[in-house]
């Protein structure tokens, strides 16, 4: 606010100091009230944000437990992962299988003769036609761009080429064009035909000698599953065992290995452990927000708040309740080793959970993932708190509105103080002028009467 920096010119009154003190006195009450509101609201806005974060984390954990399919996960393990690895989906059936990898699938590879002039060797104009499985494409070399390098680039960029990679290998006597199939399996063998006499040395057909030589044959993978012959164009074998994918890494004929398919109890356990951790983080957050220290008489930002009590009570009630859609004896959290400790947090009995998952994996899944399961019920509570119409959401909106109102009150106070200061300055300036005139008159009379 603008103000005079000197005392009254005539009377000697310290107008600036007087105005500042009077304005500060009028400001103090209203400003103190606004500061208290802002401080309280800021603390509660931060607190509700912290609460929302903890609830959101729990909501994420519950999302990973809300469906029974989460507990239908399977795992597949190989007795020798250097020979094959495996994965399984929910359609697989638990069991043990014998797997013997007799041969891995291989990709077809062809090579040209050596060209002593290297990659710049001129092949001559003509057209090469390639076929592989049901795919075919052609590459035409014009007379002015007919080098070995031009042919390599033309093959790799040809429209319709989805399975053949061309490279040039430089050896001590010159360069060779090498064609490699990107796809394994006998059905993906390559054939090449030529048009134009200059390119006759680059043809290839199975069983004939057209110029290109076979470096590696196109072969299917072969294996025995429980003694039955299986072949696959790919080293990723799908469908030989329903719901299981075998990734063949090495051939080991004559050595049957064991594939074990079972419930993925490890993944289920990890989800339960994460749920417990996030539930406890939320519980600790609520306890901190509502805390009160009698020694210091300092309370948390939401001490005594009914919203916290309602949320906590609802969560505890649903966590402790049995599930009507699960099968006894595994129809409650406590029955699988998850129970409340003396401090109010969830505790896990690892041995009890492992035993439950091993004994009745499906029932544990229904306990969490059915429509009336623990995860669904707790999710409803969380949604009721942080959803669009939730209690925490509405509280946040109310606090934000209160903060905006306090900001408007502060702005209004500033404007009012400007007017108050202006009024006081005008009044003191008038008083200063009056006193100055009286002093002049007094001096004049003193001179006359003296």
Secondary structure, DSSP 8 states (H G I E B T S, - for coil): -----S--TTT---HHHHHHHHHHHHHHHHHHHHHHHHHHHHHHHHHHHHHHHHHHHHHHHHHTTSSGGGGG-EEEEES-TTTEEEEE-TT---EEEEEEEEE--BEEEEE---BTTGGG-B--SEEEEEEETTEEEEEEE-TTS-BHHHHHHHHHH-TT--SEEEEEEEETTEEEEEEEEEEESGGG-EEEEEESGGGGGGBB-TTS-SB-EEEE--B-EEEEETTEEEEESSSEEESSSTTEEEEE----TT--EEEEEEE-HHHHHHHHHHHHHHHHHHHHHHHHHT-EETTTTEE-TTTT-HHHHHHHHHHHHHHHS--TTS-TTS-STGGGTEEE-TTSSEEE-HHHHHHHHHH-HHHHHHHHHSTTSHHHHHHHHHHHHHSTT-HHHHHHHHHHHHHHHHHHHHHHHHHHHHHHHHHHHHHHHHHHHHHHHHHHHHHHHHHHH-
